[in-house]
Amino acid sequence: MSPVLEGRYDGIRILGIDPLTVPRGGGGLPEFNRTDIGAFLTAPGLIFGRAEVLDRLRGRTLAGFETRPLLAPNTAVMDIAVAQELLDVDAGLTRLMVDPQQPLVQVSLAQIAPHLQLAPPEAGADVARLTGSFHLNLTAFGLLAFAVGIFVVHGAIGLAFEQRRGMIRTLRALGVPLGRLVVVQTLELLCLALIAGAVGMCGGYLMAAALLPDVAATLRGLYGADVSGSLHLRPVWWLSGFAIALLGTGLATAAGLWQVLRMPLLAAARSRAWALASRRAARWQAGAALALLALAAVLTGFGTGLMAGFALLAALLVGAALALPLALDQTLALLAGRAKTATVAWFWADTRQQVPGLSLALMALLLAMAANIGVSTMVSSFRQTFVGFLDQRLAAELYVSAQNAGQAADLQRFLEGRVDAVLPVQSVSRPLMGVPVAIYGNRPHATYRNNWQFLQAVPDVWQRVAEGKALIVNEQLFRRAGLQLGQKLAIGPDQTLGYSLQIAGIYGDYGNPVGQVVITEDLFKQLYPEVVAQRFGLRLDPSQVSILRGDLMKRFDLSESNVIDQAQIKALSLAVFERTFTVTAALNVLTLAVAGFAILMSLLTLAGLRLPQLAPVWALGVTRARLAGFEVLRAVILAAFTSLMALGLGLLLAWVLLAVINVEAFGWRLPMDVFPAQYARLGALALMAALLAALWPAWRLVRRSPADLLQVFSNER
């Protein structure tokens, strides 16, 4: 065996070892050669670790440093003497590492050192499995950002083709083949896509560098997975980024190029021809929207599994986005029909005419706002539930863990008369109905009756559990095993019906992937007498917590991790929770900013194309300032209508995330709450973004000379 001293220094895991006795490959430690052993044992010593870890330790110790990239992140390995100096401890060891290769005949540890416990090594953390849900969320938001980008680029390219109608007609009239025009424009767009992809990759790298500390804290706090503090950009990521940029550009370009290919030569520069082409495309778009929304309805009623949930999410978002122009068109037609004056009728009709040019930017705004509303609703609902859940499950003021069964008995005797109640935390793991389950034996107490909330329960549920006539299960087991309230469940060691109890309640157990069953302590001891409780929740006056904690640590030689204050657990859990959604908030802001920028670019592009529509109205006596006011009002009205649709879509998105995706992915369903103040603030931001986007084109219209407007009447078209 080999001694180990472990501790924390400035957030770094310090591992002090003896290189002469450490098992080969034990605990993920590095291999040692003669030079390593000599440097380890010779003053001032040697420290192994990753480069970023060693940089943080420089100047803190006289020991030398050697970079070992394969070591675990946030870990430094050194000789025990160096670790004692760094951790400022005079003596003592954390544990002994036992070599797995042992003689076949040897005296048991219980005979040599009965006060020691032999614990099997912890299974290596499968970070990919542990953090799968985190990666799933990031992937989903990445796809959403990609969808918003597709709509933005599609709109920009469509407006660019609209601007080039005259040029296309002229080049074709001069004899340039249509195929060559298409090839040249395609190459132009590919070059722009490569430039945009490079800028996007650099921006993504900077964003990742800014968010990495919070992501690392999230993964460490939620999943216990250490993440390196430095970025590693692989070539395959660059290639995939460029591939996504090229693919998105290709998808966004296809419709515009198809219109150019199908349009007759003499019609290429006529607004009416492009309008008719847009009208035909709108009919196909409306059909696709109805089909996708119908698919979403079918998946809601009959879909099962996580992939069906994501298909529902995609069909709902894309279907609603495609339906937005149709809804806007019909609403504006209705308003134009009810107009009282010619000016108002023109305003609504002109707004309706601008919908095709602005539709893709408005779709991007719809998706960004819906995602923002949906995710903020999910996060806020999760936070409210999480805080209540912590109050429910961490009701005891202090939690203490004994090192062995003998110490557990001594602890209980010591605590008699010093606390209001001692609540043992005892469990046994076993499969029930093919599902891994932890069976807990709880001591009847008001703590559970006053704090635990049930999703479903029979009357007098705690009384029935205390009498040994019923049990309660968590939501994960209830859903995975397909149980029903009142159904009998066999919980005995041999799963015979002699130890079957009725299910009297289902409680929420958020964040736990394992099924749980709770029975009374007396029945638990009867069924599993070999299990001895070594962890206890203590109810006492909060003002006495620190005193009792110190007494327990001093009397029983317990470490800080063995005596945990409830308030510290709650504070740490909430801090981890807040960090968890930092990336989500950043992506929300990014998608909303991109959508606002898309509206600005669309309005600027349309400003030059709209002179033929505005000049006759100006000639009839409407001033340029009033026309500019109409332009600003139009943008705000369209953004307001989009915001109303986004509110409904966002709430549907939140429901899908909470009631479908979450249940399929984790086995538990969060209650959904609404937060009107958040929605009002987001709506105000959207209106402000539309207002700011419209101010520049409106200002340019006011500054235009009358000659520009008069020139429209002598235009060659």
ZABA-245638 format. One record per residue (C-alpha): x, y, z; residue in one letter. Coordinates in steps of 0.25 Angstrom, whole numbers, plus 5000, padded with zeros to 4 digits. Layout:
% ZABA-245638
X;Y;Z;A
...
***
This chain:
% ZABA-245638
5000;5000;5000;M
5004;5014;4998;S
5001;5027;5006;P
4993;5038;5000;V
4991;5053;5005;L
4980;5060;4998;E
4975;5074;4999;G
4971;5087;4992;R
4980;5099;4990;Y
4975;5112;4983;D
4964;5103;4976;G
4975;5093;4972;I
4974;5078;4976;R
4987;5075;4983;I
4991;5060;4982;L
5003;5056;4991;G
5008;5042;4989;I
5020;5034;4991;D
5027;5030;4978;P
5034;5018;4983;L
5021;5011;4987;T
5010;5016;4978;V
5003;5005;4971;P
5006;5005;4956;R
4995;5014;4949;G
4988;5015;4962;G
4977;5026;4963;G
4981;5031;4949;G
4995;5035;4954;L
5006;5037;4945;P
5017;5027;4942;E
5030;5029;4949;F
5044;5027;4944;N
5057;5028;4952;R
5059;5043;4949;T
5045;5046;4954;D
5047;5038;4967;I
5060;5045;4969;G
5054;5059;4967;A
5042;5056;4975;F
5051;5051;4987;L
5062;5062;4986;T
5059;5076;4992;A
5052;5085;4988;P
5044;5074;4981;G
5036;5073;4967;L
5022;5076;4964;I
5014;5069;4952;F
5002;5076;4946;G
4996;5082;4933;R
5002;5095;4929;A
4991;5104;4933;E
4991;5097;4947;V
5006;5099;4949;L
5005;5114;4945;D
4996;5116;4956;R
5006;5110;4966;L
5018;5117;4962;R
5023;5126;4972;G
5016;5118;4983;R
5026;5108;4986;T
5041;5105;4983;L
5039;5092;4976;A
5041;5090;4962;G
5030;5088;4951;F
5029;5078;4940;E
5017;5078;4930;T
5009;5066;4929;R
4997;5068;4919;P
4991;5055;4922;L
4988;5057;4937;L
4974;5060;4941;A
4970;5075;4940;P
4972;5084;4952;N
4981;5074;4959;T
4995;5075;4964;A
5004;5063;4968;V
5016;5064;4977;M
5023;5057;4988;D
5016;5056;5002;I
5026;5066;5008;A
5024;5076;4998;V
5009;5075;4999;A
5010;5076;5014;Q
5017;5089;5013;E
5008;5095;5002;L
4995;5091;5010;L
5002;5096;5023;D
4999;5082;5031;V
5010;5077;5040;D
5006;5062;5039;A
4995;5052;5035;G
4990;5045;5023;L
4977;5045;5016;T
4976;5030;5012;R
4985;5018;5008;L
4985;5013;4994;M
4984;4998;4993;V
4991;4991;4981;D
4981;4983;4974;P
4991;4971;4972;Q
4991;4965;4986;Q
4996;4951;4991;P
4985;4940;4990;L
4987;4936;5005;V
4988;4948;5014;Q
4982;4953;5027;V
4969;4961;5025;S
4970;4976;5028;L
4959;4975;5039;A
4969;4967;5047;Q
4981;4976;5045;I
4974;4990;5046;A
4960;4988;5050;P
4958;5003;5051;H
4961;5005;5036;L
4951;5003;5024;Q
4954;4996;5011;L
4947;5004;5000;A
4947;5000;4986;P
4952;5010;4976;P
4942;5019;4970;E
4938;5016;4955;A
4945;5026;4946;G
4936;5037;4942;A
4930;5036;4928;D
4929;5051;4926;V
4922;5049;4912;A
4911;5042;4920;R
4911;5051;4932;L
4910;5063;4924;T
4901;5058;4913;G
4889;5067;4917;S
4898;5079;4917;F
4904;5076;4903;H
4889;5073;4898;L
4885;5087;4902;N
4897;5094;4895;L
4894;5086;4883;T
4880;5090;4883;A
4883;5105;4884;F
4894;5103;4873;G
4883;5098;4864;L
4874;5109;4868;L
4885;5119;4865;A
4887;5113;4852;F
4873;5113;4848;A
4872;5128;4852;V
4885;5130;4843;G
4878;5123;4831;I
4866;5132;4832;F
4875;5145;4833;V
4884;5141;4821;V
4872;5136;4813;H
4866;5150;4815;G
4879;5157;4812;A
4882;5149;4799;I
4867;5151;4794;G
4868;5166;4796;L
4882;5166;4789;A
4875;5159;4777;F
4864;5169;4777;E
4874;5180;4776;Q
4881;5174;4765;R
4869;5172;4756;R
4873;5183;4746;G
4887;5178;4746;M
4883;5164;4743;I
4874;5169;4731;R
4885;5177;4725;T
4895;5166;4726;L
4886;5156;4720;R
4882;5166;4709;A
4897;5168;4705;L
4898;5153;4703;G
4904;5148;4716;V
4898;5133;4718;P
4889;5131;4729;L
4897;5119;4734;G
4910;5128;4735;R
4902;5138;4743;L
4898;5128;4753;V
4912;5122;4754;V
4918;5136;4756;V
4908;5139;4767;Q
4910;5126;4774;T
4925;5128;4774;L
4923;5142;4780;E
4914;5136;4791;L
4923;5125;4794;L
4935;5135;4796;C
4926;5143;4805;L
4922;5131;4813;A
4937;5127;4815;L
4940;5141;4820;I
4928;5141;4829;A
4931;5127;4834;G
4945;5131;4838;A
4940;5143;4845;V
4929;5135;4852;G
4940;5124;4857;M
4948;5135;4863;C
4936;5142;4870;G
4932;5128;4875;G
4946;5125;4880;Y
4946;5139;4888;L
4932;5136;4893;M
4937;5122;4898;A
4949;5128;4905;A
4940;5138;4912;A
4929;5127;4916;L
4939;5116;4919;L
4941;5119;4934;P
4926;5118;4937;D
4924;5105;4928;V
4936;5099;4936;A
4929;5103;4949;A
4916;5097;4944;T
4922;5084;4940;L
4930;5082;4953;R
4918;5086;4962;G
4907;5079;4955;L
4914;5066;4950;Y
4927;5066;4958;G
4935;5066;4945;A
4948;5074;4945;D
4950;5082;4932;V
4963;5088;4927;S
4963;5104;4929;G
4969;5106;4915;S
4963;5105;4901;L
4967;5094;4891;H
4963;5097;4877;L
4963;5085;4868;R
4965;5086;4853;P
4952;5078;4851;V
4944;5088;4858;W
4949;5099;4848;W
4946;5090;4837;L
4932;5087;4842;S
4930;5102;4845;G
4933;5105;4830;F
4925;5094;4825;A
4913;5099;4833;I
4915;5113;4828;A
4915;5108;4813;L
4903;5099;4816;L
4895;5110;4821;G
4899;5119;4810;T
4895;5109;4800;G
4882;5107;4806;L
4879;5121;4807;A
4883;5124;4793;T
4876;5113;4786;A
4862;5120;4785;A
4868;5133;4780;G
4876;5126;4769;L
4864;5117;4765;W
4855;5130;4763;Q
4866;5136;4754;V
4867;5123;4746;L
4852;5122;4744;R
4849;5137;4741;M
4848;5142;4727;P
4858;5151;4721;L
4849;5164;4719;L
4842;5161;4733;A
4855;5161;4741;A
4854;5176;4745;A
4839;5177;4747;R
4835;5178;4761;S
4822;5172;4758;R
4829;5159;4753;A
4837;5158;4765;W
4824;5160;4774;A
4817;5149;4766;L
4829;5140;4768;A
4829;5143;4783;S
4813;5141;4784;R
4815;5127;4778;R
4826;5124;4788;A
4817;5129;4799;A
4807;5119;4795;R
4817;5108;4796;W
4822;5114;4809;Q
4808;5114;4815;A
4806;5099;4811;G
4819;5095;4818;A
4815;5103;4831;A
4802;5096;4832;L
4808;5082;4829;A
4819;5085;4840;L
4809;5090;4850;L
4800;5078;4847;A
4812;5069;4849;L
4815;5076;4863;A
4801;5073;4867;A
4802;5058;4863;V
4815;5057;4871;L
4809;5064;4883;T
4798;5053;4884;G
4805;5041;4879;F
4820;5043;4879;G
4829;5036;4889;T
4844;5037;4892;G
4854;5048;4893;L
4856;5049;4878;M
4841;5050;4876;A
4842;5062;4886;G
4852;5069;4878;F
4845;5066;4865;A
4833;5073;4872;L
4841;5085;4876;L
4847;5086;4862;A
4833;5085;4855;A
4827;5095;4864;L
4838;5106;4863;L
4840;5105;4848;V
4825;5103;4845;G
4822;5116;4853;A
4833;5123;4846;A
4827;5120;4833;L
4813;5123;4837;A
4817;5137;4841;L
4817;5144;4828;P
4803;5138;4825;L
4798;5143;4838;A
4803;5157;4836;L
4798;5157;4822;D
4784;5154;4826;Q
4784;5163;4838;T
4789;5175;4830;L
4778;5172;4819;A
4767;5172;4830;L
4772;5185;4835;L
4773;5191;4821;A
4759;5188;4819;G
4754;5195;4831;R
4762;5208;4829;A
4754;5221;4829;K
4763;5230;4821;T
4772;5228;4808;A
4785;5231;4816;T
4782;5220;4826;V
4778;5210;4815;A
4790;5213;4808;W
4799;5211;4820;F
4793;5197;4823;W
4794;5193;4808;A
4808;5198;4807;D
4812;5191;4820;T
4806;5178;4814;R
4814;5180;4802;Q
4827;5181;4810;Q
4824;5168;4818;V
4831;5159;4807;P
4844;5167;4808;G
4844;5167;4823;L
4838;5154;4826;S
4851;5146;4828;L
4856;5157;4837;A
4843;5156;4845;L
4844;5141;4845;M
4858;5142;4851;A
4852;5151;4862;L
4841;5142;4864;L
4850;5130;4867;L
4860;5138;4875;A
4849;5144;4884;M
4841;5131;4885;A
4854;5124;4889;A
4857;5135;4899;N
4843;5134;4905;I
4843;5119;4905;G
4857;5117;4912;V
4855;5128;4922;S
4841;5122;4926;T
4848;5108;4927;M
4860;5114;4935;V
4851;5122;4944;S
4842;5111;4947;S
4853;5102;4949;F
4859;5112;4959;R
4846;5113;4967;Q
4845;5098;4968;T
4859;5096;4971;F
4859;5106;4983;V
4846;5099;4988;G
4853;5086;4986;F
4865;5090;4994;L
4856;5094;5005;D
4849;5081;5005;Q
4861;5071;5004;R
4871;5079;5012;L
4861;5082;5024;A
4871;5078;5035;A
4881;5088;5040;E
4893;5079;5040;L
4897;5066;5033;Y
4908;5057;5039;V
4914;5045;5033;S
4921;5035;5042;A
4933;5027;5038;Q
4928;5013;5042;N
4917;5006;5049;A
4923;5007;5063;G
4925;5022;5061;Q
4911;5024;5057;A
4906;5017;5070;A
4915;5027;5078;D
4910;5039;5070;L
4895;5035;5073;Q
4898;5034;5088;R
4906;5047;5088;F
4895;5054;5081;L
4884;5050;5091;E
4879;5062;5098;G
4887;5071;5090;R
4878;5072;5077;V
4863;5072;5075;D
4863;5060;5066;A
4873;5051;5059;V
4868;5046;5046;L
4876;5034;5040;P
4879;5034;5025;V
4880;5019;5021;Q
4877;5012;5008;S
4880;5000;5000;V
4881;4999;4985;S
4874;4988;4977;R
4866;4986;4965;P
4851;4987;4965;L
4843;4984;4952;M
4856;4984;4944;G
4859;4998;4949;V
4871;5001;4958;P
4865;5007;4971;V
4870;5012;4985;A
4861;5008;4996;I
4861;5018;5008;Y
4857;5015;5022;G
4852;5029;5028;N
4849;5031;5043;R
4835;5037;5045;P
4836;5052;5048;H
4829;5065;5046;A
4841;5069;5037;T
4836;5060;5026;Y
4821;5064;5028;R
4824;5079;5028;N
4834;5080;5016;N
4831;5069;5006;W
4822;5072;4995;Q
4815;5061;4986;F
4811;5061;4972;L
4801;5051;4975;Q
4797;5045;4988;A
4786;5038;4996;V
4780;5045;5009;P
4788;5042;5021;D
4800;5038;5013;V
4810;5040;5024;W
4802;5033;5034;Q
4800;5021;5025;R
4815;5021;5023;V
4819;5022;5038;A
4809;5010;5041;E
4817;5001;5030;G
4804;5000;5022;K
4809;5008;5009;A
4822;5014;5003;L
4825;5026;4994;I
4833;5027;4981;V
4840;5038;4973;N
4835;5042;4960;E
4846;5036;4952;Q
4843;5022;4957;L
4828;5025;4955;F
4830;5028;4941;R
4840;5018;4936;R
4833;5006;4943;A
4819;5011;4938;G
4814;5010;4952;L
4800;5015;4957;Q
4796;5022;4970;L
4790;5010;4979;G
4798;4999;4972;Q
4806;4989;4981;K
4821;4989;4980;L
4829;4977;4985;A
4841;4983;4993;I
4846;4971;5000;G
4860;4965;4998;P
4854;4953;4990;D
4843;4962;4983;Q
4832;4953;4989;T
4818;4958;4990;L
4819;4956;5005;G
4827;4970;5006;Y
4818;4977;4996;S
4812;4991;5000;L
4803;5001;4993;Q
4809;5013;4986;I
4802;5024;4994;A
4810;5036;4988;G
4819;5041;4977;I
4829;5052;4981;Y
4838;5061;4972;G
4852;5058;4972;D
4859;5068;4962;Y
4873;5065;4957;G
4873;5051;4962;N
4874;5040;4951;P
4872;5028;4961;V
4858;5023;4965;G
4855;5024;4980;Q
4846;5017;4989;V
4843;5022;5004;V
4838;5013;5015;I
4837;5014;5030;T
4850;5012;5038;E
4844;5000;5046;D
4841;4992;5033;L
4854;4996;5027;F
4861;4989;5038;K
4853;4977;5038;Q
4855;4975;5023;L
4870;4979;5023;Y
4876;4977;5037;P
4890;4977;5031;E
4889;4992;5027;V
4894;5001;5038;V
4892;5016;5037;A
4904;5024;5036;Q
4899;5038;5032;R
4889;5046;5040;F
4881;5059;5038;G
4881;5067;5051;L
4869;5076;5055;R
4874;5087;5065;L
4873;5102;5067;D
4881;5109;5056;P
4888;5118;5065;S
4895;5105;5071;Q
4899;5099;5058;V
4913;5105;5058;S
4916;5101;5072;I
4911;5086;5070;L
4919;5085;5057;R
4932;5089;5064;G
4929;5079;5076;D
4926;5067;5066;L
4939;5070;5058;M
4947;5071;5070;K
4941;5059;5078;R
4940;5049;5067;F
4952;5054;5058;D
4943;5057;5047;L
4947;5065;5034;S
4939;5077;5029;E
4933;5068;5018;S
4927;5059;5029;N
4919;5070;5036;V
4912;5079;5026;I
4904;5091;5029;D
4890;5092;5022;Q
4892;5107;5019;A
4905;5104;5012;Q
4900;5093;5003;I
4888;5102;4999;K
4897;5114;4996;A
4907;5105;4988;L
4895;5098;4980;S
4889;5112;4977;L
4902;5117;4972;A
4904;5105;4963;V
4890;5107;4958;F
4892;5122;4954;E
4905;5118;4947;R
4899;5107;4940;T
4890;5116;4931;F
4901;5126;4928;T
4904;5120;4914;V
4889;5120;4911;T
4887;5134;4915;A
4898;5138;4905;A
4893;5130;4894;L
4879;5137;4896;N
4885;5151;4895;V
4893;5147;4883;L
4881;5142;4875;T
4873;5154;4879;L
4884;5163;4875;A
4886;5156;4861;V
4871;5157;4859;A
4871;5172;4862;G
4883;5174;4852;F
4875;5166;4841;A
4863;5176;4843;I
4873;5188;4841;L
4879;5182;4829;M
4866;5179;4823;S
4860;5193;4825;L
4873;5199;4819;L
4872;5190;4807;T
4857;5193;4805;L
4859;5208;4807;A
4865;5209;4793;G
4856;5200;4786;L
4843;5207;4792;R
4845;5221;4785;L
4836;5217;4774;P
4825;5214;4784;Q
4828;5227;4793;L
4830;5237;4782;A
4815;5237;4777;P
4810;5239;4792;V
4820;5250;4794;W
4815;5257;4781;A
4801;5256;4786;L
4805;5265;4798;G
4810;5256;4809;V
4823;5262;4814;T
4836;5254;4815;R
4836;5255;4831;A
4822;5249;4831;R
4827;5238;4822;L
4839;5235;4831;A
4829;5235;4843;G
4821;5224;4835;F
4834;5216;4833;E
4837;5216;4848;V
4823;5213;4852;L
4822;5202;4841;R
4835;5195;4847;A
4829;5196;4862;V
4816;5190;4858;I
4822;5179;4851;L
4831;5176;4862;A
4819;5177;4872;A
4811;5167;4864;F
4823;5158;4864;T
4825;5159;4879;S
4811;5155;4881;L
4813;5143;4873;M
4826;5140;4880;A
4819;5140;4893;L
4810;5129;4890;G
4821;5121;4883;L
4831;5123;4894;G
4821;5118;4904;L
4818;5106;4895;L
4833;5104;4894;L
4834;5105;4910;A
4823;5094;4911;W
4830;5085;4901;V
4844;5087;4909;L
4837;5084;4922;L
4827;5074;4920;A
4833;5066;4908;V
4848;5068;4906;I
4851;5068;4921;N
4842;5056;4924;V
4848;5048;4913;E
4862;5052;4916;A
4863;5051;4931;F
4850;5045;4936;G
4844;5056;4944;W
4835;5068;4940;R
4836;5082;4945;L
4824;5090;4948;P
4822;5102;4938;M
4820;5116;4944;D
4818;5129;4936;V
4826;5142;4938;F
4819;5154;4932;P
4829;5164;4936;A
4840;5157;4928;Q
4832;5156;4916;Y
4828;5171;4916;A
4843;5174;4918;R
4846;5165;4906;L
4835;5171;4897;G
4840;5185;4901;A
4854;5181;4896;L
4849;5176;4883;A
4841;5189;4880;L
4853;5197;4884;M
4862;5189;4874;A
4851;5191;4863;A
4851;5206;4866;L
4866;5207;4866;L
4867;5199;4853;A
4856;5208;4846;A
4862;5221;4851;L
4874;5221;4841;W
4866;5218;4828;P
4855;5228;4833;A
4866;5239;4835;W
4872;5236;4821;R
4858;5238;4815;L
4856;5251;4822;V
4870;5256;4817;R
4867;5252;4802;R
4866;5263;4793;S
4853;5266;4785;P
4861;5263;4772;A
4863;5248;4776;D
4848;5247;4778;L
4845;5254;4765;L
4854;5245;4757;Q
4846;5233;4760;V
4836;5239;4750;F
4846;5239;4739;S
4852;5225;4743;N
4854;5216;4731;E
4845;5205;4737;R
***
